[in-house]
Amino acid sequence: MAERINSEGIIKVGDYFESCCFHPCLCIEVDEYGSNIEGISLIDGHIQNCSAVHCGIRKLTIDEAIEWKKRGPQEIEGQQVENPWW
């Protein structure tokens, strides 16, 4: 199960995470505090910018990132999602 992140320093460069747009991403940059995270979307290649503290992102394993890419985000029942990509 994907790990919900709400504190700084947990996501590092090379980790996979789910952006606030529910895209599985590969982390490519983290600020010096570990708060602002930049990643490349595995869905469309766009750069995703998220906050570890404010966005409610989830850290993913490589297997979860692949599953999200194929079938959409998992375990989001009951959440309102505008313009889902999946």
C-alpha positions as CSV (number, residue, x, y, z in Angstrom):
1,M,0.0,0.0,0.0
2,A,1.3,3.4,-1.0
3,E,2.7,5.5,2.0
4,R,1.0,8.9,2.5
5,I,3.6,11.7,2.9
6,N,3.0,14.7,5.1
7,S,6.4,15.7,6.3
8,E,9.7,16.9,4.8
9,G,12.7,14.7,3.9
10,I,10.9,11.4,3.1
11,I,11.0,11.6,-0.7
12,K,14.5,11.7,-2.2
13,V,15.8,11.9,-5.8
14,G,15.2,8.6,-7.5
15,D,12.1,7.7,-5.5
16,Y,8.7,7.3,-7.0
17,F,5.7,9.2,-5.8
18,E,2.1,10.0,-6.7
19,S,1.7,13.7,-7.5
20,C,-1.3,15.8,-6.5
21,C,-2.7,15.1,-10.0
22,F,-2.5,11.3,-9.2
23,H,0.3,10.8,-11.7
24,P,3.0,8.3,-10.8
25,C,6.3,10.2,-11.0
26,L,10.0,9.7,-10.7
27,C,11.5,12.3,-8.3
28,I,14.3,14.4,-10.0
29,E,14.8,17.2,-7.5
30,V,14.1,18.0,-3.9
31,D,14.8,21.3,-2.2
32,E,17.3,21.6,0.6
33,Y,14.5,21.1,3.2
34,G,13.0,18.1,1.5
35,S,9.7,19.9,1.2
36,N,9.3,20.9,-2.5
37,I,9.5,18.0,-4.8
38,E,9.9,17.9,-8.6
39,G,9.2,14.8,-10.6
40,I,8.7,13.5,-14.1
41,S,5.2,12.1,-14.8
42,L,5.3,8.5,-16.0
43,I,1.9,9.3,-17.7
44,D,2.8,12.2,-20.0
45,G,6.4,13.2,-19.2
46,H,5.4,16.6,-17.8
47,I,7.2,18.0,-14.7
48,Q,5.1,17.8,-11.6
49,N,5.8,20.1,-8.7
50,C,4.4,19.1,-5.3
51,S,4.9,19.9,-1.6
52,A,5.6,17.1,0.8
53,V,3.7,19.0,3.5
54,H,0.7,20.5,1.7
55,C,-0.1,18.2,-1.3
56,G,-0.9,14.9,0.4
57,I,1.3,12.9,-2.0
58,R,2.1,9.2,-1.6
59,K,5.5,7.5,-1.9
60,L,5.3,4.6,-4.3
61,T,7.4,1.5,-4.9
62,I,8.5,0.8,-8.5
63,D,5.8,-1.9,-8.7
64,E,3.1,0.6,-7.5
65,A,4.3,3.2,-10.0
66,I,4.0,0.7,-12.8
67,E,0.5,-0.4,-11.7
68,W,-0.6,3.3,-11.4
69,K,0.6,3.9,-15.0
70,K,-1.2,0.9,-16.3
71,R,-4.5,1.1,-14.4
72,G,-4.7,4.5,-12.7
73,P,-4.2,5.3,-9.0
74,Q,-5.2,2.7,-6.5
75,E,-7.0,3.2,-3.1
76,I,-8.6,6.5,-3.8
77,E,-12.3,5.6,-3.2
78,G,-14.3,8.5,-2.0
79,Q,-12.0,11.2,-3.2
80,Q,-13.2,13.9,-5.6
81,V,-11.0,13.9,-8.7
82,E,-11.3,16.6,-11.5
83,N,-10.4,15.4,-15.0
84,P,-9.1,12.0,-14.2
85,W,-6.4,10.8,-16.7
86,W,-7.2,7.1,-16.2
